[in-house]
Amino acid sequence: MGNNIGKMFTVTSFGESHGSCVGVIIDGCPAGLSLTVADVQKEVDKRKPGEGPASTPRAETDRVEIMSGVFHDFTTGAPIMMLIRNQDTDSSSYEKIKNLLRPGHADFTAHEKYGGFNDYRGGGRFSGRITAGYVMAGAVAQKVLSTLGIEIIANTVQIGDVKAAPQSIARMRQAATSQLRCADKAAEAKMLAVVEVARKNGDSLGGIIEGTALKVPVGLGEPVFDTLEGDLSKALFSIPAVKGVEFGEGFGVAAMTGSQNNDPFVVKNGKISTVTNHAGGILGGISNGMPLIVRVAVKPTPSISQPQQTVDISTMKNNQLEIKGRHDACIVPRAVPVVTAIMAIVLCDHAMRARLIPEVIK
């Protein structure tokens, strides 16, 4: 019963990796929002595999279909149902290893929780494939947030041990068109090199994605259990492979003093802001008007071609596994638009809870 999120802008996710489709149902979207398939497709296309050593050969067209909730290119206020049909599926490699638990995947936990009835093909419900639905919902959320002037940017800041240097907002916006979604071109070249080494070794790499939300108004967040960073963290952890989330200085605050970590207040143009932004735009679980900055740690792709020790659940004996099939050597670039989408969904929900967005957009 954990397939939906949000209180006023609610998103329900459905579908499996090798099922007929993946998609979402959005309830609570205001009526009167201009929305076309092209608006959603533009965001979904950012999630498609690119070229180079990091990407999978699986070539889904990912054609968005809006099934309800939109009429004459405007939202009606009714639930919006969108889907993408799975077409380029090849389940043969999964049939061969269906009894071998893949290390790093949810095969074991899913099998135990659902009594072996779970769809194991491509990871089924636990596949990164379902995030295509997140991106569709995020596209709608971003259009709603644009009425408030809120902009969300995400980019790759680390792959393996290669870290990108801080970049300007303008460069961060341009990262959406780069191969690894990295704003630091020099670092991206090094990232590509280490990913290629991992791929040739039958291995994979993880990394870190940074998301930034600009012009977030003061007051979003509902303490104590529905804080803004709490809801964002929960939603971000729904992305398969995410293993860590931090805001502002994050774990770095452990090595700082109070005088170093505190953000001094100042009045600029009649508005209160802070000189620094170590808090990442959130204080007491509530947005403070500064840029909201979150970083997400993505683990290495668990599907690797190296031999791995495992268990055959049909015989309950130790065995060895070599995974075949079409897999990314690094999923970080494809997760960048997913992080953007999740941030948009949560911020949209909280903006509606704060009554900043009307039921009808005119």
Buried (B, 14 or more C-beta within 10 A) or exposed (E): EEEEBBEBBBBBBBBBBBBEBBBBBBBBBBBBBEBBBEBBBEBBEBBBBBEBBBBBEBEBEBEBBBEEBBEEEBBBBBBBBBBBBBEEBEBEBBEEBBBBBBBBBBBBEBBEEEEEEBBBBBBBBBBBBBBBBBBBBBBBBBBBBEBBEBBBBBBBBBBBEBBBEEBEEEBBBBBBEBBBBBBBEEBBEBBBEBBBBBBEEEBBBBBBBBBBBBEBBBBBBBEEEBBBBBBBBBBBBBBBBBEBBBBBBBEEBEEEEEEEBBBEEEEEEEEEBBEEBBBBBBBEBBBBBBBBBBBBBBBBBBBBBEEBEBBBBEEEEEBEBEBEBBBBBBBBBBBBBBBBBBBBBBBBBBBBBBEBBEEEBE
